[in-house]
């Protein structure tokens, strides 16, 4: 039998993506063994983050300031706007260091099954930003799922009259990927998106 507070901690951790009840129990045991070195600093960091972190009113990123550091960075190219589904996608692009423009986080994708329409996403703010001027290219960095592609089509339709160039990320063979291990959809996308050698 697990004590009430420990059981609550395990249940809360089990709600995190990638953690089930067994992984959460192992994480709690590890935290308890390293209470001073890991658990207490983690509790402190989480409490500070809960108070300080806010959603950027311009792009939807998470930061301790509003607008966020990316939106305030004068070195960023404001003519390029990369549209992503979630903050995790923005962070992934930032890790690559390949994009030097600005972002817009939609907060998900359109999904009839999940009941998410345009009003549940940050579409109005996106349209306002693009139609407000200064944005020359909108890069749709949305997932290659049915919902992601539906959302990309919707955004393309809504921004068609804006005058901004609309582009999408390429889909296909990943760097270091072997053809034998790729699914049919990825191979088809790679063939359609081929370019001169």
Backbone as a ProteinNet text record, in pm:
[ID]
protein_1_A
[PRIMARY]
XXXXXXXXXXXXXXXXXXXXXXXXXXXXXXXXXXXXXXXXXXXXXXXXXXXXXXXXXXXXXXXXXXXXXXXXXXXXXXXXXXXXXXXXXXXXXXXXXXXXXXXXXXXXXXXXXXXXXXXXXXXXXXXXXXXXXXXXXXXXXXXXXXXXXXXXXXXXXXXXXXXXXXXXXXXXXXXXXXXXXXXXXXXXXXXXXXXXX
[TERTIARY]
84.3	0	88	55.8	133.4	61	137.1	79.6	8.7	-90	-175	-99.9	-2	71.9	156.2	218.2	298.3	209.4	94.2	1.3	-46.7	-75.4	-119	-8.5	115.8	229.1	244.4	232.4	242.3	130.5	8.1	-105	-85	-32.4	-9	100.4	209.3	317.1	271.9	184.2	135.7	54	6.2	-70.2	20	148.9	241.9	261.1	282.8	304.4	426.3	411.6	523	539.9	462	470.9	339.9	350.5	235.8	253.6	164.7	175.3	308.2	358.4	485.4	602.2	609.7	717.9	707.3	585.5	565.3	612.9	585.3	633.8	785.4	849.4	996.2	1050.6	985.4	1030	1016.7	906.4	887	991.2	1018.2	1121.4	1257.6	1290.2	1417.3	1422.3	1313.1	1307.3	1322.7	1260.6	1269.7	1411.1	1479.7	1617.2	1711	1678.8	1764.2	1687	1625.7	1538.5	1609.3	1725.8	1797.9	1856	1911.9	1981	1886.7	1770.4	1683	1540	1477.6	1336.2	1310.3	1382.8	1358.7	1391.4	1503.9	1526	1419	1368.1	1262.8	1134.1	1099.3	979.7	993.2	1111.9	1136.1	1126.3	1189.5	1187.1	1044.8	966.7	828.5	742	762.6	685.1	717.2	845.4	884.8	830.9	837	787.2	636.6	564	418.5	380.5	461.9	434.4	482.6	597.7	663.6	630.6	604.2	587.9	448.9	445.6	320.5	319.4	203.3	188.1	206.7	292.1	317.2	189.3	147.6	24.3	40.3	165.7	189.4	191.2	275.2	295.5	242.9	221.6	174.1	283.3	409.3	521.1	510.4	584.8	592.5	721.7	712.5	830.5	799.2	897.9	876.6	842.6	836.3	801.3	699.9	624.1	525.3	538.5	572.6	601.1	727.7	736.3	846.6	978.6	1085.8	1218.7	1234.1	1170.6	1179.7	1109.6	991	916.7	988.3	1063.5	1133.9	1272.3	1322.5	1458.3	1466.7	1543.5	1552.3	1628.8	1702.5	1777.4	1688	1567.9	1474.4	1417.1	1397.2	1341.8	1189.4	1129.9	985.2	908.9	979.8	913	877.7	941.3	916.8	836.7	725.6	642.2	618.2	664.9	650.7	533.9	434.1	315.2	334.2	321.4	336.7	211.7	196.2	79.7	93	206	224.1	358.7	374.3	499.4	615.4	589.8	695.4	752.2	669	715.7	805.1	768.3	850.2	987.1	986.3	1112.7	1198.6	1136.8	1213.1	1280.6	1207.9	1267.1	1378.5	1359.8	1463.6	1590.1	1571.9	1688.1	1771.7	1705.8	1778.7	1863.9	1824.2	1897.2	1883.2	1794.9	1783.5	1689	1601	1501.2	1528.3	1533.6	1565.4	1452.1	1332.4	1217.2	1139.7	1009.9	921.5	822.1	748	658.3	515.4	425.9	287.8	242.7	203.3	157.9	5.3	-47.2	-192.2	-259.7	-190.2	-250.4	-321.4	-282.9	-342.6	-373.5	-456.1	-498.9	-650.7	-706.2	-849.7	-880.4	-984.7	-1020	-1168.1	-1244.2	-1387.9	-1413.4	-1331.7	-1349.4	-1330.5	-1229.8	-1201.4	-1278.8	-1359.2	-1439.4	-1360.1	-1245.6	-1163.7	-1186.2	-1247.8	-1267.3	-1176.4	-1189.5	-1104.9	-1112	-1228.4	-1244.3	-1165.5	-1131.5	-1053.6	-903.5	-864.1	-723	-695.6	-570.7	-532.2	-525.3	-632.4	-639.3	-658.9	-749	-779.8	-654.5	-575.1	-451.5	-353.1	-345.1	-257	-297.1	-424	-473.1	-445.2	-467.9	-441.6	-293.6	-205.1	-61.4	-19.9	-70.8	-31	-91.4	-218.7	-284.7	-241.9	-179.1	-131.6	-11.3	48	161.3	294.2	393.7	529.7	567.2	468.2	496.1	494.6	608.7	619.4	600.1	636.2	620.3	569.9	469.3	415.7	455.2	532.4	578.1	491.1	418.7	331.8	412.1	448.8	526.4	432.9	333.5	232.2	259.9	211	239.5	178.6	232.3	186.6	71.8	-8.1	-126.9	-246.2	-356.9	-478.4	-520	-520	-558.3	-460.1	-331	-230.1	-245.4	-270.4	-286	-418	-523.3	-651	-632.7	-560	-532.5	-449.8	-351.3	-267	-351.3	-443.6	-532.4	-620.7	-672.1	-758.4	-681.2	-561.5	-479.5	-446.2	-411.5	-380.6	-499.4	-618.9	-739.2	-764	-746.6	-773.8	-672.5	-548.4	-443.4	-417.8	-497.7	-475.4	-475.6	-556.1	-568.7	-475.5	-393.3	-310	-191.9	-151.8	-34.9	94.5	90.5	210.1	229.4	353.8	386.4	357.4	296.1	265.4	348.5	416.2	496.3	477.3	517.4	508.9	644.4	665.5	787.3	782.8	899.3	907.1	880.1	824.6	799.8	875.9	925.6	993	1097	1203.8	1307.3	1387.4	1394.3	1473.7	1623	1701.7	1847.1	1892	1967.7	2015.1	1915.5	1801.1	1698.8	1727.8	1687.1	1701.4	1564.2	1558.2	1430.9	1353.6	1424.6	1359.9	1277.8	1311.3	1243.4	1132.8	1113.8	1013.7	877.7	773.2	637.7	601.7	494.6	452.6	420.8	356.2	321	443.1	545.1	668.1	738.7	744.7	808.1	732.9	599.6	518.8	544	545.8	570.9	709.9	808.1	945.2	954.8	886.2	887.7	819.2	709.6	637.5	717.8	798.2	872.5	1015.6	1045.1	1182.6	1227.4	1359	1416.6	1539.1	1587.7	1705.5	1826.5	1907.5	2026	2141.5
-119.7	0	124.9	221.4	343.4	453.6	532.7	642.7	741.3	813	903.4	1006.8	1076	1180.1	1121.5	1006.6	942	893.1	837.3	789.4	905.3	1019.6	1138	1184.1	1185.6	1225.1	1130.1	1001.7	901.5	922.2	945.8	966.8	1092.1	1198.8	1322.3	1302.6	1236.7	1211.7	1119.7	1025.5	930.8	1000.8	1122.9	1198.6	1264.1	1271.4	1335.1	1247.4	1309.1	1230.7	1139.8	1016.7	922.7	850.8	888.8	821.8	751	625.1	551.6	531.9	455.9	434.3	371.4	275.2	210.8	307.4	382.1	479.8	589	629.7	732.5	682	556.3	499.4	499	459.7	459.5	601.2	698.5	837.7	887.4	854.9	897.8	833.6	706.3	640.1	706.2	739.6	805.5	944.1	1018.2	1150	1139.1	1038.3	1021.2	984.8	903.7	866.6	986	1079.5	1196.9	1323.5	1318.1	1426.5	1561.8	1569.3	1697.3	1744.3	1652.3	1689.2	1708.3	1643.5	1646.1	1690.3	1629	1655.1	1798.6	1846.5	1981.6	2089.6	2078.8	2177.5	2170.8	2051.6	2036.5	2104.6	2084	2148.1	2300	2351.3	2495.5	2548.6	2478.4	2521.4	2519.3	2418.5	2409.2	2520.2	2552	2660.1	2793.9	2819.4	2945	2952.2	2840.1	2836.7	2861.7	2803.6	2820.5	2966.9	3041.4	3183.6	3272.4	3240.9	3334	3312.9	3190.4	3162.1	3201.9	3268	3315	3285.2	3296.1	3275.3	3409.8	3411.2	3533.4	3574.1	3697.4	3744.9	3766.1	3769.1	3788.3	3655.9	3561.4	3438	3311.2	3313.3	3194.5	3111.2	3156	3085.9	3099.5	3017.1	3027.8	3097.9	3193.3	3268.2	3336.2	3401.2	3475.3	3620.4	3657.9	3794.6	3792.9	3901.3	3912.6	4050.3	4059.7	3953.8	3875.3	3755.8	3664.6	3715.1	3650.2	3688.5	3678.4	3581.3	3566.3	3683.8	3720.5	3831.9	3965.2	3978	4103.4	4110.9	3999.7	3995.8	4074.7	4185.9	4267.5	4199.2	4091.5	4019.4	3924	3899.1	3810.5	3879.7	3801.3	3853.8	3852.2	3968.3	3980.3	3955.1	3944	3916.1	3768	3682.3	3537.3	3496.8	3429.4	3384.3	3234.8	3158.7	3013.1	2973.1	2907.3	2864.9	2721	2697.6	2563.9	2528.7	2399.6	2353.8	2386.9	2349.8	2361.1	2424.2	2465.4	2525.3	2426.4	2297.5	2196.6	2199.7	2228.1	2237.8	2359.9	2471	2591.8	2562.8	2497.7	2465.2	2373.2	2278.3	2186.7	2264.6	2357.8	2438.9	2528	2579.9	2663.4	2582.6	2457.9	2370.5	2352	2346.6	2324.6	2445.4	2564.1	2686.2	2726.8	2662.1	2685.7	2799.9	2838.9	2941	3067.3	3180.4	3307.4	3408.5	3361.7	3450.3	3448.4	3475.2	3475.7	3361	3334.7	3219.5	3261.2	3164.8	3175.3	3034.9	3017.9	2888.9	2884.5	2788.3	2775.6	2719.1	2635	2571.4	2442.1	2379.8	2252.8	2253.8	2158.6	2148.6	2137.9	2164.3	2145	1996.4	1961.6	1821.2	1809.2	1759.6	1741.9	1639.2	1534.9	1429	1483.5	1570.7	1627.4	1756	1799.7	1919.8	2049.8	2049.2	2170.3	2234.5	2350	2427.4	2548.9	2635.9	2755.2	2844.7	2846.5	2931.7	2880.5	2752.8	2697.4	2715.3	2757.2	2779.8	2929.3	2966.6	3107.1	3155.2	3128.6	3164.1	3314.4	3373.3	3516	3601.1	3568.2	3642.9	3624.6	3503.3	3477.2	3564.5	3565.1	3644.1	3792.4	3836.8	3976.5	4012.2	3922	3947.2	3956.1	3864	3860.1	3977.9	4003.6	4111.9	4249.6	4254.8	4380.6	4436.6	4355.4	4400.2	4359.8	4359.5	4325.9	4180.6	4091.1	3948.9	3919.9	3873.7	3843.1	3695.4	3609.6	3465	3399	3314.3	3233	3089	3029.6	2891.1	2803.6	2710.4	2620.4	2498.2	2494.7	2382.8	2295.7	2238.8	2156.8	2009.7	1924.7	1781.6	1723.4	1610.7	1544.2	1448.4	1479.8	1400.5	1456.2	1385.4	1433.5	1567.8	1576.6	1702	1814.3	1782.5	1883.4	1936	1848.6	1890.4	1963.9	1922.9	1994.2	2137.1	2150.3	2282.2	2366	2304.3	2376.1	2428	2346.4	2389.8	2505.9	2495.4	2601.6	2733	2728	2849	2905.9	2818.9	2863.4	2936.5	2880.6	2945	3080.2	3087.2	3212.5	3321.3	3282.1	3380.4	3403.2	3340.4	3347.8	3491	3577.4	3715.2	3812	3761.6	3849.5	3910.4	3847.9	3895.6	3832.2	3758.9	3690.4	3559.1	3524.2	3395	3286.9	3177.1	3066.2	2945.6	2884.2	2765.7	2665	2540	2432.9	2367.9	2304.7	2226.7	2108.4	2067.6	1950.2	1823.8	1725.2	1595.1	1490.6	1390.8	1284	1211.7	1171.1	1087.9	1170.1	1124.8	1198.4	1178.9	1275.4	1264.2	1139.5	1055.1	931.3	817.2	842	738.4	638.6	515.5	411.6	383.3	373.8	357.7	235.2	128.3	3.8	18.8	115.5	131.3	235.6	303.5	409.8	354.9	420.6	378.9	429.8	376.9	410.7	559	619	760.4	850	818	897.5	884.6	763.2	742.7	816.3	812.4	883.1	1033.2	1088.4	1232.1	1269.1	1182	1209.2	1211.5	1120.3	1117.9	1241.8	1283.6	1400.9	1529.4	1533	1656.1	1652	1562.3	1551.8	1682.7	1702.6	1824.7	1788.9	1879.7	1848.1	1813.6	1720.7	1677.1	1773.1
0	0	0	-83.4	-93.3	-17.1	60.7	138	46.6	101.1	23.4	-57.5	3.3	-68.3	-180.6	-153.9	-258.4	-371.7	-335.4	-437.2	-524.3	-463.5	-539.6	-634.4	-585.2	-669	-787.5	-762.3	-869.1	-971.3	-923.3	-1014.3	-1099.6	-1040.1	-1115.8	-1220.8	-1182.7	-1278.5	-1391.2	-1360.2	-1460.9	-1569.3	-1543.4	-1642.8	-1747.2	-1718.8	-1812.3	-1935.2	-2051.9	-2174	-2159.5	-2201	-2198.4	-2065.3	-1965.3	-1835.3	-1804.9	-1769.6	-1720.9	-1571.5	-1508.8	-1364.6	-1320.6	-1397.5	-1357.8	-1368.1	-1478.1	-1494.2	-1388.4	-1356.1	-1253.2	-1116.9	-1084.6	-956.9	-951.9	-1063.7	-1068	-1052.4	-1116	-1105.6	-962.7	-896.4	-757.1	-666.9	-686	-604.4	-625.7	-748.7	-777.9	-712.8	-721.3	-657.4	-505.9	-446.7	-300.9	-257.9	-337.1	-304.3	-314.5	-402.3	-424	-385.7	-269.4	-223.9	-223.5	-162	-149.2	-282.7	-358.9	-482.5	-600.7	-597.9	-715.2	-684.9	-585.3	-560.8	-514.8	-417.1	-366.1	-469.8	-543	-649.5	-759.5	-788.9	-888.5	-841.7	-715.2	-658.7	-666.7	-630.4	-634.4	-778	-872	-1012.4	-1068.2	-1032.9	-1081.7	-1023.1	-895.7	-832.5	-898.5	-923.5	-988.4	-1131	-1203	-1340.4	-1343.6	-1249.8	-1245.9	-1225.9	-1150.6	-1126.9	-1240.1	-1298.3	-1390.3	-1537.4	-1578.1	-1721	-1768.1	-1882	-1940.2	-2089.5	-2149	-2293.3	-2363.2	-2464.1	-2541.2	-2614.2	-2596.3	-2659.9	-2810.2	-2858.2	-3000.8	-3075	-3028.3	-3105.6	-3038.8	-2906.4	-2837.1	-2774.1	-2780.4	-2717.7	-2565.4	-2493.1	-2347.7	-2310	-2218.3	-2176.5	-2044	-1985.7	-1861.8	-1889.4	-2015.7	-2053.8	-2167.4	-2180.1	-2285.9	-2349.2	-2477.5	-2573.5	-2536.5	-2591.9	-2561.1	-2620	-2581.4	-2628.7	-2779.3	-2841.3	-2986.7	-3055.4	-3007.3	-3068.6	-3048.3	-2938.8	-2910.9	-2974.6	-3024.6	-3078.8	-3209.2	-3210.3	-3331.7	-3445.3	-3414.5	-3517.4	-3596.7	-3548.5	-3618.1	-3740.7	-3846.6	-3971.3	-3962	-3940.8	-3927.2	-4055.8	-4167.4	-4295.3	-4307.8	-4226	-4230	-4106.8	-4127.5	-4017.3	-4032	-3934.7	-3936.9	-3846.9	-3903.7	-3830.3	-3784.5	-3653	-3595	-3515.3	-3487.5	-3411.7	-3263.7	-3204.4	-3059.6	-3026.5	-2902.3	-2855.7	-2872.7	-2853.6	-2870.3	-3012.5	-3111.6	-3250.2	-3267.9	-3206.1	-3209	-3147.6	-3032.7	-2965.3	-3050.9	-3120.3	-3206.9	-3319.9	-3380.8	-3487	-3432.4	-3313.7	-3251.8	-3222.6	-3180.4	-3154.1	-3278.9	-3393.7	-3518.8	-3554.7	-3511.1	-3543.8	-3689.4	-3764	-3907.7	-3943.2	-3851.2	-3882.7	-3802.3	-3869.9	-3804	-3814.3	-3846.8	-3853.8	-3723.3	-3733.9	-3617.1	-3629.5	-3522.7	-3517.1	-3486.1	-3513.2	-3466.5	-3426.1	-3300.4	-3247.8	-3255.7	-3331.7	-3347.1	-3222.9	-3149	-3032.7	-3066.9	-3177.4	-3218.6	-3367	-3408.4	-3547.7	-3551.4	-3666.8	-3685.2	-3675.1	-3602.2	-3586.4	-3554	-3650.4	-3628.7	-3518.9	-3514.1	-3413.9	-3273.2	-3255.4	-3123.1	-3097	-3193.2	-3175.5	-3179.3	-3250.4	-3261.6	-3397.8	-3395.7	-3517.1	-3516.1	-3614.2	-3623.4	-3500	-3432.5	-3314.3	-3194.1	-3192.8	-3081.6	-3102.6	-3222.2	-3252.3	-3259.3	-3265.9	-3270.2	-3415.5	-3489.2	-3630.7	-3651.1	-3572.7	-3591.3	-3571.8	-3471.2	-3445.4	-3560.2	-3616.2	-3730	-3849.2	-3882	-3995.2	-3971.8	-3850.2	-3814	-3833.1	-3791.1	-3804.2	-3951	-4032	-4173	-4249.2	-4227.4	-4299.1	-4248.6	-4129.1	-4074.1	-4148	-4234.6	-4315.5	-4257.5	-4343	-4301.2	-4321.1	-4321.3	-4340.1	-4490.5	-4541.8	-4684.2	-4715	-4618.5	-4639.5	-4512.6	-4529.8	-4420.3	-4449.3	-4357.6	-4372.6	-4284	-4344.7	-4269.4	-4226.9	-4099.9	-4044.9	-3961.9	-4028.7	-3962.6	-3992	-3903.8	-3917.2	-4044	-4086.5	-4209.4	-4180.8	-4078	-4047	-4123.3	-4120.2	-4186.3	-4125.8	-3991.7	-3926.1	-3958	-3960.8	-3992.6	-4133.5	-4227.1	-4366.2	-4388.7	-4316.9	-4323.7	-4272.7	-4164	-4106.7	-4203.7	-4267.1	-4363.2	-4480.1	-4528.7	-4638	-4592.6	-4470.5	-4418	-4406.8	-4350.4	-4335.8	-4473.3	-4568.2	-4704.1	-4765.9	-4749.8	-4803.2	-4738.2	-4607.4	-4535.4	-4568.2	-4601.7	-4627.7	-4777	-4861.8	-5007	-5058.8	-5002.9	-5049.8	-4976.8	-4886.6	-4803.1	-4877.4	-4986.8	-5060.3	-5013.5	-4903	-4852.7	-4929	-4952.8	-5014.5	-4911	-4952.7	-4863.5	-4903.4	-4806.8	-4835.1	-4722.9	-4750.7	-4651.2	-4636.6	-4522.8	-4505	-4600.9	-4647.4	-4735.2	-4653.1	-4717.6	-4655	-4733.9	-4667.8	-4741.1	-4659.4	-4725.5	-4664.3	-4563.5	-4437.5	-4339.2	-4364	-4318	-4331.3	-4255.6	-4321	-4258.7	-4267.1	-4330.7	-4339.4	-4450.8	-4428.6	-4529.5	-4589.2	-4721.3	-4790.2	-4743.2	-4713.1	-4674.2	-4546.5	-4460.7	-4332.5	-4335.3	-4448	-4456.5	-4495.3	-4446.3	-4480.9	-4621.3	-4676.2	-4813	-4828.7	-4727.4	-4735.2	-4742.9	-4664.8	-4666.1	-4800.6	-4853.3	-4983.8	-5094.4	-5089.1	-5188.6	-5181.1	-5058.2	-5040.5	-5090.3	-5065.2	-5109.1	-5261.3	-5326.7	-5473.5	-5530.9	-5471.9	-5521.8	-5499.2	-5391.7	-5356.7	-5407.7	-5504	-5551.5	-5615.4	-5617.3	-5674.7	-5755.1	-5838.7	-5921.1	-5834.2	-5882.1	-5806	-5824.9
[MASK]
+++++++++++++++++++++++++++++++++++++++++++++++++++++++++++++++++++++++++++++++++++++++++++++++++++++++++++++++++++++++++++++++++++++++++++++++++++++++++++++++++++++++++++++++++++++++++++++++++++++

